[in-house]
């Protein structure tokens, strides 16, 4: 599995998790402040689309996982 696929899986998982913890209608609601983390992940994905710089991609590459664009 390439780093690109791992980044997408991790980002999607974090977004779904933090949405479920941050939206009041969710049965597992904890706090609305989890939505800040959702926004952070989304903003990071947005900027990496323009700059091709992705922190998780760099970390995975250092761990020896086959490189792919973020």
Buried (B, 14 or more C-beta within 10 A) or exposed (E): EBBBEBBBEEBEEBBEBBBBBBBEEEEEEEEEEBBEBBEEBEEBBEEBEEEEEBEBBEEBBEEEBEEBEB
